[in-house]
Amino acid sequence: MQGLLQASVIGIITVLLTTMLRKHSQELGILLTLAACVLIGLLLVQLAEPVVEFLAKLRNIAGLDKTLTEPILKTIGISLITQIGATVCADAGENAIAKLIEVCGGILALYVSLPLLEAVLSLIDTMSGG
């Protein structure tokens, strides 16, 4: 709860300051937005650590291989970073770059999912007797 409050305060202060700054300097507004994203991102990492640790415990209890769960967590991280990067670029008026970041995020999400897909194919191969 405290992390959400901190992120919200950082966000609100950033919005107020960038609104005032953009009248004089668009570039400073963008830099301030990026700085706020970094600060909030650091808060998110701290908030995510207990969740990742808990999921690791569940994975161990269920006896699941890391190959099955790690790609899912990586894909979630990629999607969050992609969304933040694309939004910052779109806010700066760089919509083409924002779209390319989204495409890169999608391709990277597929790439990190390859071990999971290979495990599924291996399981299907084993079940079919091949």
Contact map, one row per residue, 1 for C-alpha under 8 A:
1111100000000000000000000000000000000000000000000000000000000000000000000000000000000000000000000000000000000000000000000000000000
1111110000000000000000000000000000000000000000000000000000000000000000000000000000000000000000000000000000000000000000000000000000
1111111000000000000000000000000000000000001100100000000000000000000000000000000000000000000000000000000000000000000000000000000000
1111111100000000000000000000000000000000000000000000000000000000000000000000000000000000000000000000000000000000000000000000000000
1111111110000000000000000000000000000000000000000000000000000000000000000000000000000000000000000000000000000000000000000000000000
0111111111000000000000000000000000000000000000000000000000000000000000000000000000000000000000000000000000000000000000000000000000
0011111111100000000000000000000000000001001000000000000000000000000000000000000000000000000000000000000000000000000000000000000000
0001111111110000000000000000000000000000000000000000000000000000000000000000000000000000000000000000000000000000000000000000000000
0000111111111000000000000000000000000000000000000000000000000000000000000000000000000000000000000000000000000000000000000000000000
0000011111111100000000000000000000010001000000000000000000000000000000000000000000000000000000000000000000000000000000000000000000
0000001111111110000000000000000000010000000000000000000000000000000000000000000000000000000000000000000000000000000000000000000000
0000000111111111000000000000000000000000000000000000000000000000000000000000000000000000000000000000000000000000000000000000000000
0000000011111111100000000000000000000000000000000000000000000000000000000000000000000000000000000000000000000000000000000000000000
0000000001111111110000000000000110010000000000000000000000000000000000000000000000000000000000000000000000000000000000000000000000
0000000000111111111000000000000010000000000000000000000000000000000000000000000000000000000000000000000000000000000000000000000000
0000000000011111111100000000000000000000000000000000000000000000000000000000000000000000000000000000000000000000000000000000000000
0000000000001111111110000000100000000000000000000000000000000000000000000000000000000000000000000000000000000000000000000000000000
0000000000000111111111000001110110000000000000000000000000000000000000000000000000000000000000000000000000000000000000000000000000
0000000000000011111111100000100000000000000000000000000000000000000000000000000000000000000000000000000000000000000000000000000000
0000000000000001111111110000000000000000000000000000000000000000000000000000000000000000000000000000000000000000000000000000000000
0000000000000000111111111101100000000000000000000000000000000000000000000000000000000000000000000000000000000000000000000000000000
0000000000000000011111111111100000000000000000000000000000000000000000000000000000000000000000000000000000000000000000000000000000
0000000000000000001111111100000000000000000000000000000000000000000000000000000000000000000000000000000000000000000000000000000000
0000000000000000000111111100000000000000000000000000000000000000000000000000000000000000000000000000000000000000000000000000000000
0000000000000000000011111111100000000000000000000000000000000000000000000000000000000000000000000000000000000000000000000000000000
0000000000000000000011111111110000000000000000000000000000000000000000000000000000000000000000000000000000000000000000000000000000
0000000000000000000001001111111000000000000000000000000000000000000000000000000000000000000000000000000000000000000000000000000000
0000000000000000010011001111111100000000000000000000000000000000000000000000000000000000000000000000000000000000000000000000000000
0000000000000000111011001111111110000000000000000000000000000000000000000000000000000000000000000000000000000000000000000000000000
0000000000000000010000000111111111000000000000000000000000000000000000000000000000000001000100000000000000000000000000000000000000
0000000000000000000000000011111111100000000000000000000000000000000000000000000000000000000000000000000000000000000000000000000000
0000000000000100010000000001111111110000000000000000000000000000000000000000000000000000000000000000000000000000000000000000000000
0000000000000110010000000000111111111000000000000000000000000000000000000000000000000001000000000000000000000000000000000000000000
0000000000000000000000000000011111111100000000000000000000000000000000000000000000000001000000000000000000000000000000000000000000
0000000000000000000000000000001111111110000000000000000000000000000000000000000000000000000000000000000000000000000000000000000000
0000000001100100000000000000000111111111000000000000000000000000000000000000000000000000000000000000000000000000000000000000000000
0000000000000000000000000000000011111111100000000000000000000000000000000000000000010000000000000000000000000000000000000000000000
0000000000000000000000000000000001111111110000000000000000000000000000000000000000000000000000000000000000000000000000000000000000
0000000000000000000000000000000000111111111000000000000000000000000000000000000000000000000000000000000000000000000000000000000000
0000001001000000000000000000000000011111111100000000000000000000000000000000000000000000000000000000000000000000000000000000000000
0000000000000000000000000000000000001111111110000000000000000000000000000000000000000000000000000000000000000000000000000000000000
0000000000000000000000000000000000000111111111000000000000000000000000000000000000000000000000000000000000000000000000000000000000
0010001000000000000000000000000000000011111111100000000000000000000000000000000000000000000000000000000000000000000000000000000000
0010000000000000000000000000000000000001111111110000000000000000000000000000000000000000000000000000000000000000000000000000000000
0000000000000000000000000000000000000000111111111000000000000000000000000000000000000000000000000000000000000000000000000000000000
0000000000000000000000000000000000000000011111111100000000000000000000000000000000000000000000000000000000000000000000000000000000
0010000000000000000000000000000000000000001111111110000000000000000000000000000000000000000000000000000000000000000000000000000000
0000000000000000000000000000000000000000000111111111000000000000000000000000000000000000000000000000000000000000000000000000000000
0000000000000000000000000000000000000000000011111111100000000000000000000000000000000000000000000000000000000000000000000000000000
0000000000000000000000000000000000000000000001111111110000000000000000000000000000000000000000000000000000000000000000000000000000
0000000000000000000000000000000000000000000000111111111000000000000000000000000000000000000000000000000000000000000000000000000000
0000000000000000000000000000000000000000000000011111111100000000000000000000000000000000000000000000000000000000000000000000000000
0000000000000000000000000000000000000000000000001111111110000000000000000000000000000000000000000000000000000000000000000000000000
0000000000000000000000000000000000000000000000000111111111000000000000000000000000000000000000000000000000000000000000000000000000
0000000000000000000000000000000000000000000000000011111111100000000000000000000000000000000000000000000000000000000000000000000000
0000000000000000000000000000000000000000000000000001111111110000000000000000000000000000000000000000000000000000000000000000000000
0000000000000000000000000000000000000000000000000000111111111000000000000000000000000000000000000000000000000000000000000000000000
0000000000000000000000000000000000000000000000000000011111111100000000000000000000000000000000000000000000000000000000000000000000
0000000000000000000000000000000000000000000000000000001111111111110010000000000000000000000000000000000000000000000000000000000000
0000000000000000000000000000000000000000000000000000000111111111000000000000000000000000000000000000000000000000000000000000000000
0000000000000000000000000000000000000000000000000000000011111111000000000000000000000000000000000000000000000000000000000000000000
0000000000000000000000000000000000000000000000000000000001111111000000000000000000000000000000000000000000000000000000000000000000
0000000000000000000000000000000000000000000000000000000000111111100000000000000000000000000000000000000000000000000000000000000000
0000000000000000000000000000000000000000000000000000000000111111110110000000000000000000000000000000000000000000000000000000000000
0000000000000000000000000000000000000000000000000000000000100011111110000000000000000000000000000000000000000000000000000000000000
0000000000000000000000000000000000000000000000000000000000100001111111000000000000000000000000000000000000000000000000000000000000
0000000000000000000000000000000000000000000000000000000000000000111111100000000000000000000000000000000000000000001100100000000000
0000000000000000000000000000000000000000000000000000000000000001111111110000000000000000000000000000000000000000001100100000000000
0000000000000000000000000000000000000000000000000000000000100001111111111000000000000000000000000000000000000000000000000000000000
0000000000000000000000000000000000000000000000000000000000000000011111111100000000000000000000000000000000000000000000000000000000
0000000000000000000000000000000000000000000000000000000000000000001111111110000000000000000000000000000000000001101100000000000000
0000000000000000000000000000000000000000000000000000000000000000000111111111000000000000000000000000000000000000100000000000000000
0000000000000000000000000000000000000000000000000000000000000000000011111111100000000000000000000000000000000000000000000000000000
0000000000000000000000000000000000000000000000000000000000000000000001111111110000000000000000000000000000001001000000000000000000
0000000000000000000000000000000000000000000000000000000000000000000000111111111000000000000000000000000000001001100000000000000000
0000000000000000000000000000000000000000000000000000000000000000000000011111111100000000000000000000000000000000000000000000000000
0000000000000000000000000000000000000000000000000000000000000000000000001111111110000000000000000000000000000000000000000000000000
0000000000000000000000000000000000000000000000000000000000000000000000000111111111000000000000000000000010011000000000000000000000
0000000000000000000000000000000000000000000000000000000000000000000000000011111111100000000000000000000011001000000000000000000000
0000000000000000000000000000000000000000000000000000000000000000000000000001111111110000000000000000000000000000000000000000000000
0000000000000000000000000000000000000000000000000000000000000000000000000000111111111000000000000000000000000000000000000000000000
0000000000000000000000000000000000000000000000000000000000000000000000000000011111111100000000000000110010000000000000000000000000
0000000000000000000000000000000000000000000000000000000000000000000000000000001111111110000000000000010000000000000000000000000000
0000000000000000000000000000000000001000000000000000000000000000000000000000000111111111000000000000000000000000000000000000000000
0000000000000000000000000000000000000000000000000000000000000000000000000000000011111111100000000100100000000000000000000000000000
0000000000000000000000000000000000000000000000000000000000000000000000000000000001111111110000001110110000000000000000000000000000
0000000000000000000000000000000000000000000000000000000000000000000000000000000000111111111000000100000000000000000000000000000000
0000000000000000000000000000010011000000000000000000000000000000000000000000000000011111111100000100000000000000000000000000000000
0000000000000000000000000000000000000000000000000000000000000000000000000000000000001111111111101100000000000000000000000000000000
0000000000000000000000000000000000000000000000000000000000000000000000000000000000000111111111101100000000000000000000000000000000
0000000000000000000000000000000000000000000000000000000000000000000000000000000000000011111111000000000000000000000000000000000000
0000000000000000000000000000010000000000000000000000000000000000000000000000000000000001111111000000000000000000000000000000000000
0000000000000000000000000000000000000000000000000000000000000000000000000000000000000000111111100000000000000000000000000000000000
0000000000000000000000000000000000000000000000000000000000000000000000000000000000000000111111111100000000000000000000000000000000
0000000000000000000000000000000000000000000000000000000000000000000000000000000000000000110011111110000000000000000000000000000000
0000000000000000000000000000000000000000000000000000000000000000000000000000000000000000000001111111000000000000000000000000000000
0000000000000000000000000000000000000000000000000000000000000000000000000000000000000100110001111111100000000000000000000000000000
0000000000000000000000000000000000000000000000000000000000000000000000000000000000001111110001111111110000000000000000000000000000
0000000000000000000000000000000000000000000000000000000000000000000000000000000000000100000000111111111000000000000000000000000000
0000000000000000000000000000000000000000000000000000000000000000000000000000000000000000000000011111111100000000000000000000000000
0000000000000000000000000000000000000000000000000000000000000000000000000000000001001100000000001111111110000000000000000000000000
0000000000000000000000000000000000000000000000000000000000000000000000000000000001100100000000000111111111000000000000000000000000
0000000000000000000000000000000000000000000000000000000000000000000000000000000000000000000000000011111111100000000000000000000000
0000000000000000000000000000000000000000000000000000000000000000000000000000000000000000000000000001111111110000000000000000000000
0000000000000000000000000000000000000000000000000000000000000000000000000000011001000000000000000000111111111000000000000000000000
0000000000000000000000000000000000000000000000000000000000000000000000000000001000000000000000000000011111111100000000000000000000
0000000000000000000000000000000000000000000000000000000000000000000000000000000000000000000000000000001111111110000000000000000000
0000000000000000000000000000000000000000000000000000000000000000000000000000010000000000000000000000000111111111000000000000000000
0000000000000000000000000000000000000000000000000000000000000000000000000110011000000000000000000000000011111111100000000000000000
0000000000000000000000000000000000000000000000000000000000000000000000000000000000000000000000000000000001111111110000000000000000
0000000000000000000000000000000000000000000000000000000000000000000000000000000000000000000000000000000000111111110000000000000000
0000000000000000000000000000000000000000000000000000000000000000000000100110000000000000000000000000000000011111111000000000000000
0000000000000000000000000000000000000000000000000000000000000000000000110010000000000000000000000000000000001111111110000000000000
0000000000000000000000000000000000000000000000000000000000000000000000000000000000000000000000000000000000000111111111000000000000
0000000000000000000000000000000000000000000000000000000000000000001100100000000000000000000000000000000000000001111111100000000000
0000000000000000000000000000000000000000000000000000000000000000001100100000000000000000000000000000000000000000111111110000000000
0000000000000000000000000000000000000000000000000000000000000000000000000000000000000000000000000000000000000000111111111000000000
0000000000000000000000000000000000000000000000000000000000000000000000000000000000000000000000000000000000000000011111111100000000
0000000000000000000000000000000000000000000000000000000000000000001100000000000000000000000000000000000000000000001111111110000000
0000000000000000000000000000000000000000000000000000000000000000000000000000000000000000000000000000000000000000000111111111000000
0000000000000000000000000000000000000000000000000000000000000000000000000000000000000000000000000000000000000000000011111111100000
0000000000000000000000000000000000000000000000000000000000000000000000000000000000000000000000000000000000000000000001111111110000
0000000000000000000000000000000000000000000000000000000000000000000000000000000000000000000000000000000000000000000000111111111000
0000000000000000000000000000000000000000000000000000000000000000000000000000000000000000000000000000000000000000000000011111111100
0000000000000000000000000000000000000000000000000000000000000000000000000000000000000000000000000000000000000000000000001111111111
0000000000000000000000000000000000000000000000000000000000000000000000000000000000000000000000000000000000000000000000000111111111
0000000000000000000000000000000000000000000000000000000000000000000000000000000000000000000000000000000000000000000000000011111111
0000000000000000000000000000000000000000000000000000000000000000000000000000000000000000000000000000000000000000000000000001111111
0000000000000000000000000000000000000000000000000000000000000000000000000000000000000000000000000000000000000000000000000000111111
0000000000000000000000000000000000000000000000000000000000000000000000000000000000000000000000000000000000000000000000000000111111
